[in-house]
Amino acid sequence: MKKIQILGTGCAKCQKLAAVADEAAKALGAPYELQKITDLKQIMSFKVMTTPALVVDGVVRLSGRVPTIEEATQLVG
């Protein structure tokens, strides 16, 4: 099961990234868990300085912007 985490404070871009990542994971058809992390100490533990950020299975795959659905599918896959 893939573990997808969205790092951000809950802003509009963070919410958009969560929606895009969710849609991308559904398109892949594999089981996944989507978690939103809003605690700044937890976000900093990933060494992320700009949000939103996408973490897949513990690896930061993207930060500072919202990807397209196509790009997110590649990042999540």
Long-range contacts (C-beta under 8 A, 24 or more apart in sequence): 1-30, 1-31, 1-32, 1-33, 2-30, 2-31, 2-32, 2-33, 2-56, 2-57, 2-76, 3-32, 3-33, 3-35, 3-56, 3-57, 3-58, 4-32, 4-33, 4-34, 4-35, 4-54, 4-55, 4-56, 4-76, 5-34, 5-35, 5-36, 5-37, 5-54, 5-55, 5-56, 6-34, 6-35, 6-36, 6-37, 6-52, 6-53, 6-54, 6-55, 7-37, 7-42, 7-43, 7-46, 7-48, 7-51, 7-52, 7-53, 7-54, 7-55, 7-63, 8-36, 8-37, 8-38, 8-43, 8-51, 8-52, 8-53, 9-38, 9-40, 9-51, 10-36, 10-38, 11-51, 11-52, 13-51, 13-52, 13-65, 13-66, 14-51, 14-52, 16-52, 16-66, 17-52, 17-54, 17-66, 17-67, 20-66, 20-67, 20-68, 20-69, 20-72, 21-54, 21-72, 21-76, 23-69, 23-72, 24-69, 24-72, 24-73, 24-75, 24-76, 24-77, 25-76, 27-69, 27-73, 28-73, 28-76, 28-77, 32-76
